[in-house]
Amino acid sequence: MKESENVQVLKEEFVIRDELKKEGLNIGRYFGALSPWILFTYIILGSLLVIGLGFWTGHLLFRSSNEATVDSIDAVVGAILGLLGFILGFTFSLTWSRFGSRNSLVVLQAKLLGTCYLRTSLLPQKLQPSLRKLFREYVGVLLELQTAGHVDESVMKINDLHIDIWNQTTLLVREDMDSELRSLFTSAVNELINITEERKIVGLVYSIPEPIWRILLLLIGMGMFAFGYQIGVSGVNRIAQVLLLPIPFGLLIVLISDLNSTRIHPRLKVTKKPLEDVLEMMGKEIA
């Protein structure tokens, strides 16, 4: 099972890379199409390359720098790295807020599915089996979406289920039943559809804007260059510090990219426990 999922992930990665070639570079999607270790390696190697360039420049131009020059360079490097830290914190906050919203929407979605399923008991007997079957299938598709990751297929199935559920709901107009009970069930179905659409937008559309990615990478490049420049001016005795900076920045970029991912299987997945609990409840007999 694990092996087939890994094969599916690789296929999806190749599909997205082909799309990126056609659409042009999109940094967020490109990072999301890479495995975390590959992305981390790219960040580290790129950072070391830029640090080396800065070191060579500083060592070449300021071999005889005085103390005042070194102090002024330290201040500039501190300012650039401080700004970089601020942008990284801001970007992480954006992605973490989105991740929290996705989890909240799953919980709300599960509650609405449970409500709709239980309220089928208030409907005419002949409509109960078909609607309950549709709601059970609905939960199954949502769980499949979070495990197998066939995003496009699952979204199409959910859209079809919305139509089927709504068509069944419209049949209540012809039934001789209490109007308040009809309204209760109809409003729950409407809210379920709206929440699912909201979750789809938050999960598959919202992401870090491309300009923020570009500014972030530009600041990382400037910070690494300035850091290397500072080492070049200060002397080769500080070269052992080179790896102290790229590693934490690389880890943060990988984490932000994972939280920002919309298509590839992220390591940090939204919770599926509420949906599993609802599916378990649907397996029990109700009146």
C-alpha atoms as a printed R data frame, in Angstrom:
    type eleno elety resid chain resno       x      y       z
1   ATOM     1    CA   MET     A     1   0.000  0.000   0.000
2   ATOM     2    CA   LYS     A     2   2.791  2.413   0.940
3   ATOM     3    CA   GLU     A     3   4.671  1.632  -2.250
4   ATOM     4    CA   SER     A     4   1.648  2.348  -4.454
5   ATOM     5    CA   GLU     A     5   1.090  5.665  -2.652
6   ATOM     6    CA   ASN     A     6   4.731  6.625  -3.245
7   ATOM     7    CA   VAL     A     7   4.368  5.789  -6.945
8   ATOM     8    CA   GLN     A     8   1.256  7.983  -7.093
9   ATOM     9    CA   VAL     A     9   3.144 10.851  -5.410
10  ATOM    10    CA   LEU     A    10   5.963 10.595  -7.963
11  ATOM    11    CA   LYS     A    11   3.473 10.600 -10.850
12  ATOM    12    CA   GLU     A    12   1.761 13.668  -9.431
13  ATOM    13    CA   GLU     A    13   5.117 15.417  -9.007
14  ATOM    14    CA   PHE     A    14   6.010 14.790 -12.675
15  ATOM    15    CA   VAL     A    15   2.584 16.047 -13.795
16  ATOM    16    CA   ILE     A    16   3.014 19.282 -11.846
17  ATOM    17    CA   ARG     A    17   6.525 19.802 -13.169
18  ATOM    18    CA   ASP     A    18   5.202 19.420 -16.730
19  ATOM    19    CA   GLU     A    19   2.476 21.966 -15.947
20  ATOM    20    CA   LEU     A    20   5.070 24.375 -14.556
21  ATOM    21    CA   LYS     A    21   7.096 24.129 -17.753
22  ATOM    22    CA   LYS     A    22   4.027 25.117 -19.761
23  ATOM    23    CA   GLU     A    23   2.774 27.843 -17.395
24  ATOM    24    CA   GLY     A    24   6.127 29.368 -16.469
25  ATOM    25    CA   LEU     A    25   7.933 29.366 -13.151
26  ATOM    26    CA   ASN     A    26   5.781 29.425 -10.028
27  ATOM    27    CA   ILE     A    27   8.087 29.239  -7.025
28  ATOM    28    CA   GLY     A    28   5.507 28.003  -4.534
29  ATOM    29    CA   ARG     A    29   4.276 25.179  -6.757
30  ATOM    30    CA   TYR     A    30   7.807 24.272  -7.823
31  ATOM    31    CA   PHE     A    31   8.936 23.976  -4.205
32  ATOM    32    CA   GLY     A    32   5.809 21.942  -3.451
33  ATOM    33    CA   ALA     A    33   6.667 19.538  -6.277
34  ATOM    34    CA   LEU     A    34  10.020 18.727  -4.686
35  ATOM    35    CA   SER     A    35  10.545 16.294  -1.850
36  ATOM    36    CA   PRO     A    36  11.540 18.021   1.421
37  ATOM    37    CA   TRP     A    37  15.068 16.569   1.373
38  ATOM    38    CA   ILE     A    38  15.697 17.704  -2.198
39  ATOM    39    CA   LEU     A    39  14.386 21.197  -1.430
40  ATOM    40    CA   PHE     A    40  16.498 21.376   1.743
41  ATOM    41    CA   THR     A    41  19.577 20.307  -0.220
42  ATOM    42    CA   TYR     A    42  18.913 22.946  -2.891
43  ATOM    43    CA   ILE     A    43  18.581 25.671  -0.241
44  ATOM    44    CA   ILE     A    44  21.787 24.627   1.537
45  ATOM    45    CA   LEU     A    45  23.849 24.315  -1.648
46  ATOM    46    CA   GLY     A    46  22.503 27.579  -3.052
47  ATOM    47    CA   SER     A    47  23.192 29.362   0.228
48  ATOM    48    CA   LEU     A    48  26.736 28.004   0.414
49  ATOM    49    CA   LEU     A    49  27.366 29.109  -3.166
50  ATOM    50    CA   VAL     A    50  26.182 32.669  -2.453
51  ATOM    51    CA   ILE     A    51  28.104 32.763   0.849
52  ATOM    52    CA   GLY     A    52  31.226 31.644  -1.028
53  ATOM    53    CA   LEU     A    53  30.730 34.403  -3.577
54  ATOM    54    CA   GLY     A    54  30.324 36.960  -0.791
55  ATOM    55    CA   PHE     A    55  33.367 35.611   1.042
56  ATOM    56    CA   TRP     A    56  35.500 35.809  -2.090
57  ATOM    57    CA   THR     A    57  34.344 39.383  -2.769
58  ATOM    58    CA   GLY     A    58  34.957 40.541   0.804
59  ATOM    59    CA   HIS     A    59  38.322 38.814   1.080
60  ATOM    60    CA   LEU     A    60  39.469 40.216  -2.263
61  ATOM    61    CA   LEU     A    61  38.388 43.820  -1.783
62  ATOM    62    CA   PHE     A    62  38.966 44.348   1.932
63  ATOM    63    CA   ARG     A    63  42.115 42.485   2.879
64  ATOM    64    CA   SER     A    64  43.368 45.550   4.722
65  ATOM    65    CA   SER     A    65  40.051 46.674   6.247
66  ATOM    66    CA   ASN     A    66  40.200 48.683   9.450
67  ATOM    67    CA   GLU     A    67  38.071 47.992  12.533
68  ATOM    68    CA   ALA     A    68  35.540 50.729  11.707
69  ATOM    69    CA   THR     A    69  34.827 49.164   8.322
70  ATOM    70    CA   VAL     A    70  34.278 45.760   9.905
71  ATOM    71    CA   ASP     A    71  31.910 47.240  12.493
72  ATOM    72    CA   SER     A    72  29.857 48.992   9.814
73  ATOM    73    CA   ILE     A    73  29.596 45.757   7.818
74  ATOM    74    CA   ASP     A    74  28.420 43.912  10.949
75  ATOM    75    CA   ALA     A    75  25.624 46.468  11.339
76  ATOM    76    CA   VAL     A    76  24.513 46.081   7.702
77  ATOM    77    CA   VAL     A    77  24.542 42.274   7.927
78  ATOM    78    CA   GLY     A    78  22.552 42.399  11.148
79  ATOM    79    CA   ALA     A    79  19.948 44.662   9.534
80  ATOM    80    CA   ILE     A    80  19.567 42.420   6.454
81  ATOM    81    CA   LEU     A    81  19.290 39.237   8.529
82  ATOM    82    CA   GLY     A    82  16.823 40.933  10.868
83  ATOM    83    CA   LEU     A    83  14.616 41.916   7.922
84  ATOM    84    CA   LEU     A    84  14.926 38.392   6.534
85  ATOM    85    CA   GLY     A    85  13.847 36.958   9.887
86  ATOM    86    CA   PHE     A    86  10.826 39.263   9.922
87  ATOM    87    CA   ILE     A    87   9.731 38.213   6.411
88  ATOM    88    CA   LEU     A    88  10.243 34.539   7.277
89  ATOM    89    CA   GLY     A    89   8.113 34.956  10.404
90  ATOM    90    CA   PHE     A    90   5.410 36.764   8.426
91  ATOM    91    CA   THR     A    91   5.386 34.071   5.720
92  ATOM    92    CA   PHE     A    92   5.270 31.262   8.274
93  ATOM    93    CA   SER     A    93   2.374 33.017  10.006
94  ATOM    94    CA   LEU     A    94   0.442 33.089   6.706
95  ATOM    95    CA   THR     A    95   0.916 29.382   6.066
96  ATOM    96    CA   TRP     A    96   0.224 28.345   9.654
97  ATOM    97    CA   SER     A    97  -2.982 30.400   9.709
98  ATOM    98    CA   ARG     A    98  -4.100 28.641   6.520
99  ATOM    99    CA   PHE     A    99  -3.255 25.251   8.038
100 ATOM   100    CA   GLY     A   100  -5.327 26.087  11.120
101 ATOM   101    CA   SER     A   101  -8.251 27.166   8.924
102 ATOM   102    CA   ARG     A   102  -8.092 23.896   7.001
103 ATOM   103    CA   ASN     A   103  -8.277 21.892  10.236
104 ATOM   104    CA   SER     A   104 -11.188 23.999  11.515
105 ATOM   105    CA   LEU     A   105 -13.073 23.478   8.251
106 ATOM   106    CA   VAL     A   106 -12.584 19.695   8.467
107 ATOM   107    CA   VAL     A   107 -14.095 19.702  11.971
108 ATOM   108    CA   LEU     A   108 -17.030 21.840  10.829
109 ATOM   109    CA   GLN     A   109 -17.503 19.688   7.734
110 ATOM   110    CA   ALA     A   110 -17.611 16.524   9.848
111 ATOM   111    CA   LYS     A   111 -20.177 18.092  12.199
112 ATOM   112    CA   LEU     A   112 -22.412 19.064   9.301
113 ATOM   113    CA   LEU     A   113 -22.152 15.627   7.725
114 ATOM   114    CA   GLY     A   114 -23.151 14.048  11.028
115 ATOM   115    CA   THR     A   115 -26.038 16.495  11.383
116 ATOM   116    CA   CYS     A   116 -27.305 15.834   7.856
117 ATOM   117    CA   TYR     A   117 -27.054 12.086   8.362
118 ATOM   118    CA   LEU     A   118 -28.976 12.135  11.637
119 ATOM   119    CA   ARG     A   119 -31.644 14.437  10.236
120 ATOM   120    CA   THR     A   120 -32.470 11.918   7.541
121 ATOM   121    CA   SER     A   121 -34.481 10.210  10.307
122 ATOM   122    CA   LEU     A   122 -36.922 13.129  10.066
123 ATOM   123    CA   LEU     A   123 -37.523 12.542   6.360
124 ATOM   124    CA   PRO     A   124 -40.013 10.226   4.637
125 ATOM   125    CA   GLN     A   125 -38.976  6.583   4.908
126 ATOM   126    CA   LYS     A   126 -38.506  6.058   1.160
127 ATOM   127    CA   LEU     A   127 -35.842  8.803   0.908
128 ATOM   128    CA   GLN     A   128 -33.761  7.778   3.919
129 ATOM   129    CA   PRO     A   129 -31.709  4.868   2.442
130 ATOM   130    CA   SER     A   130 -30.544  6.746  -0.676
131 ATOM   131    CA   LEU     A   131 -29.550  9.902   1.234
132 ATOM   132    CA   ARG     A   132 -27.731  7.965   3.953
133 ATOM   133    CA   LYS     A   133 -25.815  6.056   1.303
134 ATOM   134    CA   LEU     A   134 -24.793  9.340  -0.356
135 ATOM   135    CA   PHE     A   135 -23.573 10.818   2.947
136 ATOM   136    CA   ARG     A   136 -21.535  7.698   3.726
137 ATOM   137    CA   GLU     A   137 -19.994  7.866   0.270
138 ATOM   138    CA   TYR     A   138 -19.309 11.571   0.821
139 ATOM   139    CA   VAL     A   139 -17.256 10.870   3.961
140 ATOM   140    CA   GLY     A   140 -15.425  8.062   2.160
141 ATOM   141    CA   VAL     A   141 -14.381 10.390  -0.656
142 ATOM   142    CA   LEU     A   142 -13.132 13.003   1.830
143 ATOM   143    CA   LEU     A   143 -11.023 10.396   3.634
144 ATOM   144    CA   GLU     A   144  -9.697  9.132   0.316
145 ATOM   145    CA   LEU     A   145  -8.723 12.694  -0.549
146 ATOM   146    CA   GLN     A   146  -6.626 12.959   2.634
147 ATOM   147    CA   THR     A   147  -4.937  9.573   2.259
148 ATOM   148    CA   ALA     A   148  -4.573  8.647  -1.421
149 ATOM   149    CA   GLY     A   149  -4.348 12.260  -2.539
150 ATOM   150    CA   HIS     A   150  -6.150 11.949  -5.890
151 ATOM   151    CA   VAL     A   151  -7.181 15.577  -5.654
152 ATOM   152    CA   ASP     A   152  -8.814 16.196  -9.026
153 ATOM   153    CA   GLU     A   153 -10.746 12.915  -9.043
154 ATOM   154    CA   SER     A   154 -11.951 13.418  -5.464
155 ATOM   155    CA   VAL     A   155 -13.086 16.995  -6.158
156 ATOM   156    CA   MET     A   156 -15.075 15.782  -9.182
157 ATOM   157    CA   LYS     A   157 -16.684 13.040  -7.080
158 ATOM   158    CA   ILE     A   158 -17.636 15.550  -4.386
159 ATOM   159    CA   ASN     A   159 -19.177 17.873  -6.985
160 ATOM   160    CA   ASP     A   160 -21.214 14.946  -8.346
161 ATOM   161    CA   LEU     A   161 -22.308 14.031  -4.825
162 ATOM   162    CA   HIS     A   162 -23.449 17.609  -4.239
163 ATOM   163    CA   ILE     A   163 -25.716 17.337  -7.270
164 ATOM   164    CA   ASP     A   164 -27.053 13.918  -6.219
165 ATOM   165    CA   ILE     A   165 -27.702 15.025  -2.626
166 ATOM   166    CA   TRP     A   166 -29.383 18.222  -3.763
167 ATOM   167    CA   ASN     A   167 -31.566 16.359  -6.276
168 ATOM   168    CA   GLN     A   168 -32.710 14.046  -3.476
169 ATOM   169    CA   THR     A   169 -33.327 17.064  -1.230
170 ATOM   170    CA   THR     A   170 -35.533 18.778  -3.829
171 ATOM   171    CA   LEU     A   171 -37.818 15.731  -3.783
172 ATOM   172    CA   LEU     A   172 -38.891 16.780  -0.282
173 ATOM   173    CA   VAL     A   173 -40.967 19.556  -1.857
174 ATOM   174    CA   ARG     A   174 -43.347 16.913  -3.207
175 ATOM   175    CA   GLU     A   175 -43.647 15.117   0.108
176 ATOM   176    CA   ASP     A   176 -46.349 15.710   2.670
177 ATOM   177    CA   MET     A   177 -44.199 16.556   5.681
178 ATOM   178    CA   ASP     A   178 -43.690 19.260   8.283
179 ATOM   179    CA   SER     A   179 -42.251 22.382   6.619
180 ATOM   180    CA   GLU     A   180 -39.934 23.080   9.579
181 ATOM   181    CA   LEU     A   181 -38.394 19.617   9.323
182 ATOM   182    CA   ARG     A   182 -37.929 20.117   5.594
183 ATOM   183    CA   SER     A   183 -36.289 23.489   6.246
184 ATOM   184    CA   LEU     A   184 -33.984 22.019   8.915
185 ATOM   185    CA   PHE     A   185 -32.655 19.363   6.556
186 ATOM   186    CA   THR     A   186 -32.400 21.683   3.551
187 ATOM   187    CA   SER     A   187 -30.468 24.334   5.493
188 ATOM   188    CA   ALA     A   188 -28.028 21.701   6.787
189 ATOM   189    CA   VAL     A   189 -27.393 20.440   3.233
190 ATOM   190    CA   ASN     A   190 -26.880 24.004   1.992
191 ATOM   191    CA   GLU     A   191 -24.410 24.728   4.779
192 ATOM   192    CA   LEU     A   192 -22.534 21.477   4.084
193 ATOM   193    CA   ILE     A   193 -22.108 22.400   0.417
194 ATOM   194    CA   ASN     A   194 -20.955 25.924   1.315
195 ATOM   195    CA   ILE     A   195 -18.404 24.708   3.871
196 ATOM   196    CA   THR     A   196 -17.039 22.137   1.431
197 ATOM   197    CA   GLU     A   197 -16.593 24.822  -1.218
198 ATOM   198    CA   GLU     A   198 -14.849 27.031   1.338
199 ATOM   199    CA   ARG     A   199 -12.523 24.184   2.315
200 ATOM   200    CA   LYS     A   200 -11.753 23.549  -1.358
201 ATOM   201    CA   ILE     A   201 -10.787 27.188  -1.901
202 ATOM   202    CA   VAL     A   202  -8.674 27.422   1.272
203 ATOM   203    CA   GLY     A   203  -6.963 24.090   0.601
204 ATOM   204    CA   LEU     A   204  -6.456 24.216  -3.166
205 ATOM   205    CA   VAL     A   205  -6.475 27.891  -4.135
206 ATOM   206    CA   TYR     A   206  -5.088 29.953  -1.268
207 ATOM   207    CA   SER     A   207  -1.299 29.924  -1.069
208 ATOM   208    CA   ILE     A   208   1.626 32.282  -0.559
209 ATOM   209    CA   PRO     A   209   1.538 34.921  -3.339
210 ATOM   210    CA   GLU     A   210   4.348 34.707  -5.878
211 ATOM   211    CA   PRO     A   211   5.763 38.200  -5.045
212 ATOM   212    CA   ILE     A   212   6.293 37.148  -1.414
213 ATOM   213    CA   TRP     A   213   8.236 34.066  -2.533
214 ATOM   214    CA   ARG     A   214  10.431 36.233  -4.776
215 ATOM   215    CA   ILE     A   215  11.103 38.809  -2.061
216 ATOM   216    CA   LEU     A   216  11.855 36.038   0.423
217 ATOM   217    CA   LEU     A   217  14.361 34.333  -1.883
218 ATOM   218    CA   LEU     A   218  15.927 37.682  -2.797
219 ATOM   219    CA   LEU     A   219  16.408 38.537   0.886
220 ATOM   220    CA   ILE     A   220  17.875 35.090   1.573
221 ATOM   221    CA   GLY     A   221  20.335 35.643  -1.280
222 ATOM   222    CA   MET     A   222  21.259 39.099   0.020
223 ATOM   223    CA   GLY     A   223  21.583 37.801   3.575
224 ATOM   224    CA   MET     A   224  23.834 34.917   2.547
225 ATOM   225    CA   PHE     A   225  25.987 37.184   0.385
226 ATOM   226    CA   ALA     A   226  26.325 39.745   3.173
227 ATOM   227    CA   PHE     A   227  27.164 36.975   5.652
228 ATOM   228    CA   GLY     A   228  29.894 35.636   3.355
229 ATOM   229    CA   TYR     A   229  31.149 39.168   2.731
230 ATOM   230    CA   GLN     A   230  31.361 39.736   6.477
231 ATOM   231    CA   ILE     A   231  33.394 36.540   6.944
232 ATOM   232    CA   GLY     A   232  35.682 37.539   4.067
233 ATOM   233    CA   VAL     A   233  36.367 40.912   5.659
234 ATOM   234    CA   SER     A   234  36.722 39.552   9.194
235 ATOM   235    CA   GLY     A   235  39.127 36.778   8.258
236 ATOM   236    CA   VAL     A   236  39.077 33.095   7.450
237 ATOM   237    CA   ASN     A   237  39.097 32.167  11.147
238 ATOM   238    CA   ARG     A   238  35.275 32.606  11.136
239 ATOM   239    CA   ILE     A   239  34.682 30.296   8.197
240 ATOM   240    CA   ALA     A   240  33.542 27.498  10.555
241 ATOM   241    CA   GLN     A   241  30.353 29.534  11.122
242 ATOM   242    CA   VAL     A   242  29.290 29.172   7.472
243 ATOM   243    CA   LEU     A   243  26.866 26.304   8.076
244 ATOM   244    CA   LEU     A   244  25.248 27.916  11.111
245 ATOM   245    CA   LEU     A   245  23.054 30.197   8.985
246 ATOM   246    CA   PRO     A   246  21.881 28.155   5.934
247 ATOM   247    CA   ILE     A   247  20.621 25.165   7.955
248 ATOM   248    CA   PRO     A   248  17.920 26.952  10.034
249 ATOM   249    CA   PHE     A   249  16.811 29.005   7.021
250 ATOM   250    CA   GLY     A   250  16.669 25.834   4.916
251 ATOM   251    CA   LEU     A   251  14.545 24.074   7.526
252 ATOM   252    CA   LEU     A   252  12.150 27.027   7.710
253 ATOM   253    CA   ILE     A   253  11.759 27.181   3.928
254 ATOM   254    CA   VAL     A   254  10.994 23.442   3.821
255 ATOM   255    CA   LEU     A   255   8.402 23.837   6.582
256 ATOM   256    CA   ILE     A   256   6.781 26.851   4.913
257 ATOM   257    CA   SER     A   257   6.725 25.056   1.556
258 ATOM   258    CA   ASP     A   258   5.100 21.997   3.128
259 ATOM   259    CA   LEU     A   259   2.392 24.082   4.818
260 ATOM   260    CA   ASN     A   260   1.881 26.037   1.589
261 ATOM   261    CA   SER     A   261   1.515 22.919  -0.594
262 ATOM   262    CA   THR     A   262  -1.823 22.497  -2.361
263 ATOM   263    CA   ARG     A   263  -1.254 19.494  -4.622
264 ATOM   264    CA   ILE     A   264   1.587 17.254  -3.433
265 ATOM   265    CA   HIS     A   265   1.283 15.140  -0.287
266 ATOM   266    CA   PRO     A   266   2.471 17.395   2.538
267 ATOM   267    CA   ARG     A   267   4.134 15.963   5.628
268 ATOM   268    CA   LEU     A   268   1.852 18.058   7.843
269 ATOM   269    CA   LYS     A   269  -1.630 16.794   7.002
270 ATOM   270    CA   VAL     A   270  -4.925 18.173   8.222
271 ATOM   271    CA   THR     A   271  -6.726 16.020  10.758
272 ATOM   272    CA   LYS     A   272  -9.020 13.236   9.546
273 ATOM   273    CA   LYS     A   273 -10.130 12.013  12.981
274 ATOM   274    CA   PRO     A   274 -13.478 13.941  12.917
275 ATOM   275    CA   LEU     A   275 -14.365 12.351   9.567
276 ATOM   276    CA   GLU     A   276 -13.405  8.888  10.817
277 ATOM   277    CA   ASP     A   277 -15.615  9.393  13.872
278 ATOM   278    CA   VAL     A   278 -18.551 10.448  11.680
279 ATOM   279    CA   LEU     A   279 -18.050  7.426   9.402
280 ATOM   280    CA   GLU     A   280 -18.038  5.177  12.474
281 ATOM   281    CA   MET     A   281 -21.280  6.785  13.650
282 ATOM   282    CA   MET     A   282 -22.850  6.253  10.221
283 ATOM   283    CA   GLY     A   283 -22.110  2.544  10.515
284 ATOM   284    CA   LYS     A   284 -24.496  2.267  13.468
285 ATOM   285    CA   GLU     A   285 -28.249  1.796  13.198
286 ATOM   286    CA   ILE     A   286 -30.395  4.867  13.759
287 ATOM   287    CA   ALA     A   287 -34.141  5.191  13.909
